[in-house]
């Protein structure tokens, strides 16, 4: 089944535990059994405020408005506007926890700065390894 809305496509698999969606600036997969929402930001994307707002709308539809544990993969190169970052921080309470996967120490520095200055409501950590990120999320 495919549900098309103005800004996203939602694909519901026959398997009752996995849902996925694509927007112009993200790919998302939600596992109902683990309550983990994976978000992949594609390469060379510029995330603006409307993009981030749309991500939250899509994520809420995928999770049926449950509070998921979120794994965000930002290993690709992309940029965000200050308004988009501020909105994401304000909405962080809609998640149980967020694990951010980065590619290198320079990216980790900026993510750490984002966490320290923005002070997300839910626990937020950064990782160089998806395995370690999932291990941490599964412990939440």
N, C-alpha and C positions, 0 to 999 in steps of 0.2 A: 504494500500500500504506500502511496506517495501523497503527502499533504503539502501543497504549495501555498505559500503566503507571500506577501509583497516582498519580503527581504530574505526569505530562507526556504530551504526544502527540507522536509522532515521525512526520513525513511524509517518505517517501522518494519523490522524483520519479523519473520514468523516465529523465531525463537523469542519467547516472552521476556527474556532478561536483558536484551541489548537493543538500544535505540541509538540512532546516529543522525546528525544534521550537519549541513554545510551552510555557511553564510559566505558573503563575498570576502570576508577577512578571517575566517576560522573554520576548522573542522572539529566536530564534537561527537563523542561517543559516551553513552551512559549505560553502565551496568547496574541493573536494578538489584541484583543479588549482593553486590559489594557496596553499592551506593557510591560508586566512584564515577565522577564525570571527568573524562579526558578532553582537554582542549589543545589543539595544535594550531599555532599561528603560522601561516605559510610564509615563505621567503618574500622579501621586498614589499611588505605591506605597510601602509601608514594607517594606524588605528586612530580614528577621531572619536569624539564624544558619541556621535550617533552610532558608530560601529560598536562601541562598547555597550551602549544601551541595548542595542539589538542582540548582542551576545547574551545579556542577562534575560531578555525575553525568550530567546531560543532555549537557553539552559533551563529556565523555569518550565517550559513546555516539555522538554525532554525528561525532566525529573518529576514531573507532575507536582511542582512547587514544593518538593522535599528539599531538605537542607543536605546537599551532597558533600562528600569529601572530593576535592578538586585537584587534579593533576594538570598543570599548565606547562606545555612544552614550548619554550621560547628559544630553542636552539637555532632556529632560522633567524636571519637578519630582518628586523622590522623596527618601525619607529612608532611612538605614541605622542599624542598631544598632551599638554599639561592638564587640560580639562578631562580627557579620557582617563588619565591616571587618577585624578581626584575622584572621579565618579566611581572607578573600580574600588578605591579605598572605602568610600562611603557605603558601597554595596557589599563589602566583605562579610558582613554579618549574615548574609544569606547563605553562607557556606559553613560547614562544620570546621573545615581546615583547608588550607591551600598549600600544595607542594609545587614549587616552580623548578623546572629543570632547565639549567643553563648549559652553555657549551664550554665556557672557559672562565678563568678567574676574573677577567675584566667585566664580563657580563654579571658575574656573581657580585662584584663590587656595586654595580648599579642597582641590582635587585636588592641587595642589603640596604643600600641607601633608601630605596623605595619603601622598604619595610620599616626602617628606623624613623624616617621622617613622616611617613603616612600613618603609621601605627594602625594597621588593619585590626578590625574588631575580632576576627577569628584567627587562630594560630596560623602563621604563614612562615614557611621555611624554604630555602633554596638548596638545590642539589646538583651535582654534576652527573649523577647516575639515576636512571629511571628506577632501577631495582631498589636503591636506597630510599628514593622518594615514596615508592609504593609501600615499602616496609614501614616507613614512618606513618603514612596515611592509614595503613591497616591497624596501627596501634592506637589510633584516635577513636 
